[in-house]
Amino acid sequence: MVATGCSSSGSDGGDAPQASSTASDATLLGPVSAAKGAPVKVGLITDGKSAIADTSIETAVADATAKYLNEHKAGIGGRPIQLDKCLTNNDPSKAVDCANQLIKDKVAAVLVGSSAVGDTVWSPLHTAKIPTMYLGSTSPATLTDAQSTFVLSDPLGALTGSIRVAQKAGVKTVTAVVIDVPAAVSGFQSPDLLATFKKADIELKLVAVPPGTADMTPQLRSLAGSKAGVVEVVGNDTFCISAFNGLRAVNFTGPLTAISACLSDATRKAVPGDVLKRVAVSAYTPIDNDNPSTRFFGAVARAYGNDIDTENATGMNTFMLLNTFQAAVGGITGDITPATVIKTIKSAPEKEMPGSAGQKFRCNGKAFPNTPAVCVRGSLFANLNEKGKPASYLVTGASPIES
């Protein structure tokens, strides 16, 4: 939900359905349509391994996805994609260095996945008029930019999922237990979000807990029973394990919502089933579930990657990010420059985001007039079972984006 603040450390697969490597992979990959000519540089900014989370899988998935796009989707405008990758290690100064390096390298666009410093790279890239596509963002500056920024998720679609859960449960309060990093906390302080909760007559409370807090019982003691209403947990899997177990320790009995980054095999092993089965999870992509999107990701990972964990939320999010960027600009003609990439993205019709379980995007600034960078309406939701696995995903809150 808050891609710039949280990411999953992955899992070993648990007992989720696994798509087998068969001849059907060829069908999923589609016909060969190879890119030719001079490559087009596309920047990728990722944190890699940091104290908050490990997003190292982004690099491996991006490499595999670019190979697939170059061989089966003719890259960008018929020319191969050349990834120009830069690691921030969750360091704001390195984030600025990455932005400046990509500008110097004359990239045609920059993609930002799960990064706790994703907002930091925005200013130099925006000043340089480099099109920048985010998986998700909660930064007001980013979301309100109508010039060169594109965000592939509805920041309110996931954050307000707890409203629907609260209404169904007949409660009037949502308490968000959030990892205390700016990119995560700022999403719950958004005026638009607060207005949405007010309109729904639901009170939103915020409990920010520092990363690395192993025992959250002191912070969560006031949430005992059901008086906290719905509790929404936002963080990486280590954070969420502490939050879930802390809520159980203080005997919180109400409904739970969480983001997909909370889920990993470690979560399923460390959190009892009586807690997991009460969780409704929001997600960018439909992980831990056998469906057309996960089969597609698996086929690409097997064909072009090496031991990629296809049940890692961060990995599949990166897969969707690259595929959606190519879907937006793949048919570009003429010179490929930052300016022509921006024009092509803005003029593209509404399309499905590959690997997203049916979510659609259109980056013409009309999804939400107050946040013109947002390209998507709605989000994915799934209820978990006692093993922490989603039975199925539904696209909720979506509607066509006008021309």
Summary of the structure (lengths in Angstrom):
residues: 403
radius of gyration: 20.0
end to end distance: 26.3
largest distance: 63.5
contacts: 1536
relative contact order: 0.17
helix: 37%
strand: 18%
